[in-house]
Amino acid sequence: MDVVDQLNAVRSGKLSRRAFSRSLLAAGVGLAAMPLAPRRVLAAEGEQGTFFTWGGFDVPELFGSYEAKNGTLPNFSIFGGSEEALTKMRGGFVVDVAHPCNAGLNRWVASGLFQPIDTSRLSNWPDVIPELAAIEGNMSASGKPWLVPFDWGQTSITYRTDIFELEGEESWDMLWDERYAGRLGSLASGGDAWWCGAIKAGVGFDDITTDEAFEKIAAVMRAQRPLIRVYTDDTTTLEQALSSGEMAAAMTWNSSAVLLKSEDVPVRFAQPKEGALTWVCGPMIHKDAPHLDRAYDIIDSLLSVEAGQFMINDYGYGHSNQKAFDAFDDETLAGLGLSKNPVDILNAGHFMVPQSQEWETRMNETFEMIKAGF
């Protein structure tokens, strides 16, 4: 089956994105998120709800109940980062459901573009882990959540165990190790990298907004810049470089290590002694959602046990439906860096704290300058 045939198979639901990624990884072919996104050929845009999300969440495995109810998949629009998504919607782009993470929650709510969610319309809501819904800033004045928790996990270091010579414990120092200059990679978004830099700099997240903390983080990010081979939010680029041995270590999410291990690449998803970066993401409903009923269908499908089992097994991410974990034993979950009690994992790391738009703008501008060499 050639690449075009495989793309068609993914779009029709006959081939999973993970299986497609494996075949490209083995062949050394790059995969960006965008080519898999356009599924609007399956239905007219006006007939289905639209999900505005990250690449990789536009897969049939997450929308079984939506498809069963509506006869097809929802429409998808893909973004590369949550700030990009919010900017586009502020500019007038209207969708039904968008998919931010908790660090951006305050800014998304403050934009006035979203409506609280009526959880009584979600059949899977009773099975959602309560602690995930209780994230800071999530409850509206009416007592309804702005964001429905869906996926959660860690940002850490995936490294080649046969290449990277570990000295002592796993640590964020690994991504500042001068022995591997030019063989280290990083996610390009400040929403990950800057926060990981804060952990490296010893800055507590409760103090991350101070000028002193800002300068400490900027200093460690500048020190890292000459060591980084590539900054990218195309995780397949990082995965391929790790697979080939071009890179010894890279900042990634859980899913990269899961994929590489499935290909028998000798990698490990580090548990840094300083703690990993932890986060929870989920859908929000646009205030002008043109297909409100189908917006709720999208969210309910994401919350299903079936979607959760796919997320855990194929992506190595946690899921908000507690029942999704029942199909996995403790050993399997531990190997993924997960637990049947997600609070244990979230509390063991550094949980991202929502920030103001002013801070986010300053951080992003500074990080872009650092990446550019200034």
Secondary structure, DSSP 8 states (H G I E B T S, - for coil): --HHHHHHHHHTTSS-HHHHHHHHHHHT----SGGG---GGGS-GGGS-EEEEETTS-SGGG-HHHHHHHSS--EEEEESSHHHHHHHHHTT---SEE--BGGGHHHHHHTT-EE---GGG-TTGGGB-HHHHT-TT-B-TTS-BSS---EEEEEEEEEETTTS---SS--GGGGG-GGGTTSEEE-S-HHHHHHHHHHHHT--GGGTTSHHHHHHHHHHHHHHGGGEEEE-S-HHHHHHHHHHTS-SEEEEEHHHHHHHHHTT--EEE---TT--EEEEE--EEETT-TTHHHHHHHHHHHTSHHHHHHIIIII--EESBGGGGGGS-HHHHHHTT--SSHHHHHHHSEE-----HHHHHHHHHHHHHHHTT-
